[in-house]
Amino acid sequence: MTNNKYLKLQKHIPTFFTTLNVVLGFLAIVYNDLFISSLLLMGCLLADLLDGALARMLNEQSEFGKELDSLADALSFGAAPAYLYLQMSPEDGIISFLPSCLFVACGALRLAKFNTLAPSKNFIGLPIPSAAAGLMGICIAVYFGSNQMIKLLDIYWIYASLPLVLGLMMLSSLEMFSLKSLKAPLQQNVFLFLNIFIVILSLIFVSRHVLWIGVLSYILLSLTRHLLGFSHSRMQKNAKV
C-alpha cells in the first residue's frame, strides 16, 4: 500500500517543478524589476532543468508533461524575459514593442518545432531557455550599471537586433551541443568544456556579464563546431562512408 502511494506521488514530482516554472515566470512579470525578475527567471531555469531530469530518472515522461513543459517555457522563457527587455527600450510607441514581440513569436515557433523533432543528444537551434538567459544577462548587466551595455542599448538598431538574433538562432537548423552529449567521446565534448571554462572565467572576472557572455560563447562555439565538422550528424555520415 505504501509503495502504491509512493508511486502515485512520484509521477507528480516532475509536474510540480514544471508548474513551479510557470508560477515563477508569472511572478517575474508581476515584479517587473530587472534584478528580482531575473532571479525569478533563474529559478525557472533550475525548475526546467529539474523537471526534465526527474522525469527521465523516475521514468515518468509523458505527452502531458511534454505539453505542459512547452506551455511553461512559452511564459517563463518567452513572454517574461521579452517583457523585461521591453522595459529597457530607448524608444516609445509601437516601435518599442517590435523586438520583444519578435522574440516571443520565435520562441513559440521554436517550442512547436522542438516538439516535432526526434530525441537527440544535441539541440537543433538555440534552446529557448538559453535565449532567455541571453536577455536576462543583458538585464542584469544594465541593473548593475554596465555603462557599455547601457550605451549600446541606447542605440535602437542594436537594442532591436539582440532579441532578433536570439530569435533567429532559436529557429535555425544549427546543431548545438548539450549536457546530454557528455556520454559521447571526449573529442565531441571539447566545445562543451570550452564553453563551461569561458563561463567560469566570466563569473570570476566579469560576473555581471556572465549570462550573456555564456550564451554568446555557446552560439559561437556551436557554429565553430559545425563549420569544423564536429556535429554529431556529420560525424555519423562520415562513419558510414
Steps between C-alpha positions, in 0.01 A plus 500: 500500500784736592676421173184579303467836673865575426457408134193723471691788659809434289325566170404850618854609595607616149161673459558689826824651369345584163214678679755679720663618177168657391442671836851645518471625142174675580652657813792626291252698291308622804812627681626674184841561656814433296680329788223325698323387184828366360554303822150357468575401140817329618271303728302411188820374335569278801141372512511426125825307542361301793167408344666344196772325700253362754257385230779298336639370830157393630390378157199733516524655154161555337321701232327697775834597653638590158210732421502659847873560473455682168227723645718578802799582280291729278419712805822480702754509215295680236257757637669578834855584378358682196286715731803584717704587192220730383549713813845600371382621159656833396189581295131547576192384315450195283863494388602418857286182500626348175826335622329336797205390287736338250682320781172362642383390154829325423494335842149358441601373155815348650300310762258367238793394281678333793195285575509358147868400506628154586691470832867586464811554712537843343264791434389619158500878531550703816284367788251758627641490859842599360346782295318620812827486695651732237231764560523448876876552482449835328244603765739408782791687339284813472374463858856487631591816310695377200557829316606319182179297490283802580661703220454215251132460586446874452562436130167364376628278219733324746220471757271350233760266348586310820162324551468462123831312478401280795162436337655400166746273679208324668350428156830404335602146405840533667587197711596623848668290766329421830580342835343178370798462267735443795463126441651545155875460431721775646583650159132583451485686834796734453271793418270426792790504747638814336161668547495401868854636539399835346198523734720432804753765393218750440353425842836572663604812309182659359220343702230751399553398137521123551157405363512678166867407449414136569218505242711684242787253540251212478375628164847574360649171617207302357545683169877432505435135584264474205742669258784270609284193442462392863120480492353164601301460178799579281725261692238225459494560122881482485498176696267340242725594207 
